[in-house]
């Protein structure tokens, strides 16, 4: 299986598996940024573009909502990780942890696993992620 031929939903599931390792730091940075944004500022504001929040209060609210979404995502990933089989956790750790950066072949070797078994388990892992995050899409049969 080549990463460039993965279906978009599979890529999205893999991105979520990788994000498990970076979300705690991302959430902390977002919280720090939101705290800084709530500090009183007396700088004169020029006209803003339509894409920018119209007020500091709106900006803080948007940041807090984004933080809540990231926290929910992390909780879902943590819950998933505690409910799946150890083999799937091992694959998740070896394949998707940025600390290791193993590709599929390296992961197979590290886990001393048959290739066919590995890809069956990866499909299960991605299926669990798709279930938790509602990423399944209807496939039209041509």
C-alpha atoms as one frame of an Amber mdcrd trajectory, in Angstrom:
protein
   0.000   0.000   0.000   1.463   3.297  -1.081   0.622   6.445   0.899  -0.034
   8.397  -2.289  -2.774   5.984  -3.372  -4.675   6.046  -0.080  -8.268   7.150
  -0.220  -8.910  10.575   1.350 -10.744   9.043   4.347  -7.820   6.738   5.055
  -5.446   9.695   4.990  -7.771  11.545   7.353  -7.783   8.567   9.764  -3.990
   8.378   9.645  -3.741  12.105  10.330  -5.938  11.635  13.397  -3.744   8.760
  14.606  -0.664  10.992  14.272  -2.409  13.917  15.954  -2.826  11.855  19.139
   0.846  12.511  19.876   0.770  16.249  19.153  -2.650  17.287  20.472  -1.670
  17.764  24.134   0.992  20.321  23.208  -1.268  21.922  20.596  -4.033  22.340
  23.179  -1.640  23.891  25.697  -0.365  26.349  23.093  -3.912  27.265  22.127
  -4.838  27.855  25.779  -1.797  30.077  26.257  -2.687  31.990  23.116  -6.273
  32.424  24.318  -5.055  33.726  27.678  -2.841  36.262  25.956  -5.803  37.290
  23.797  -7.901  38.032  26.900  -5.282  40.405  28.309  -6.403  44.010  28.006
  -4.943  45.747  24.997  -5.236  49.406  24.295  -3.758  49.309  20.800  -5.717
  51.202  18.193  -7.286  48.789  15.711  -7.505  49.663  12.073 -10.289  48.321
   9.849 -10.287  44.546   9.690 -10.875  42.191   6.819 -14.118  40.237   6.696
 -12.302  37.007   7.602 -11.098  38.311  10.954 -13.301  38.267  14.061 -15.052
  41.593  14.544 -14.242  41.938  18.231 -11.746  40.656  20.803 -14.587  38.871
  22.609 -15.572  37.059  19.424 -11.937  36.123  18.818 -11.598  34.637  22.322
 -14.879  32.745  21.914 -13.704  31.271  18.621 -10.391  30.216  20.179 -12.169
  28.596  23.122 -14.464  26.674  20.777 -11.463  25.467  18.793  -9.767  24.367
  22.037 -12.900  22.426  23.046 -12.950  20.686  19.658  -9.295  19.669  20.007
  -9.880  18.453  23.573 -12.837  16.373  22.391 -10.719  14.923  19.589  -7.999
  13.975  22.084 -10.524  12.377  24.469 -11.982  10.307  21.636  -8.513   9.130
  20.614  -7.596   8.313  24.234 -10.809   6.335  24.690 -10.231   4.485  21.414
  -6.679   3.631  22.410  -7.852   2.051  25.675 -10.575  -0.030  24.021  -8.738
  -1.581  21.063  -6.607  -4.732  21.021  -2.934  -4.457  22.047  -1.750  -5.382
  18.522  -3.583  -2.344  17.162  -2.071  -0.112  19.849   1.382  -1.449  18.941
   0.824  -0.605  15.270  -0.530   2.818  16.232   2.549   3.473  18.346   5.158
   2.239  15.879   3.597   3.496  12.653   2.044   6.817  13.645   4.155   8.103
  16.538   6.401  10.890  15.168   9.123   9.734  17.546   9.651   6.586  15.471
   8.555   7.631  11.957   8.556   4.012  10.795   7.069   3.205   7.427   4.904
   0.111   6.931   7.816  -2.210   6.167   9.826  -1.042   9.183   6.773  -1.431
  11.414   6.219  -4.989  10.157   9.829  -5.823  10.971   9.749  -4.120  14.385
   6.587  -5.985  15.379   7.795  -9.263  13.859   4.463  -9.628  12.091   3.394
 -11.229   8.827   2.719  -8.697   6.092  -0.840  -9.953   5.487  -1.655  -9.825
   9.212  -0.189  -6.331   9.522  -2.299  -4.875   6.706  -5.429  -6.591   8.043
  -4.785  -5.017  11.463  -4.042  -1.587   9.956  -7.390  -1.768   8.127  -9.079
  -2.602  11.454  -7.327   0.295  13.173  -8.349   2.748  10.474 -11.882   1.334
  10.615 -12.066   1.976  14.350 -10.921   5.579  13.815 -13.487   6.042  11.037
 -16.184   4.662  13.359 -15.274   6.966  16.247 -15.067  10.094  14.086 -17.927
   9.222  11.705 -15.729   9.261   8.617 -17.398   6.479   6.662 -18.799   7.584
   3.368 -21.246   5.869   1.042 -19.338   4.299  -1.814 -21.180   4.169  -5.139
 -20.517   0.944  -7.020 -19.837   1.621 -10.669
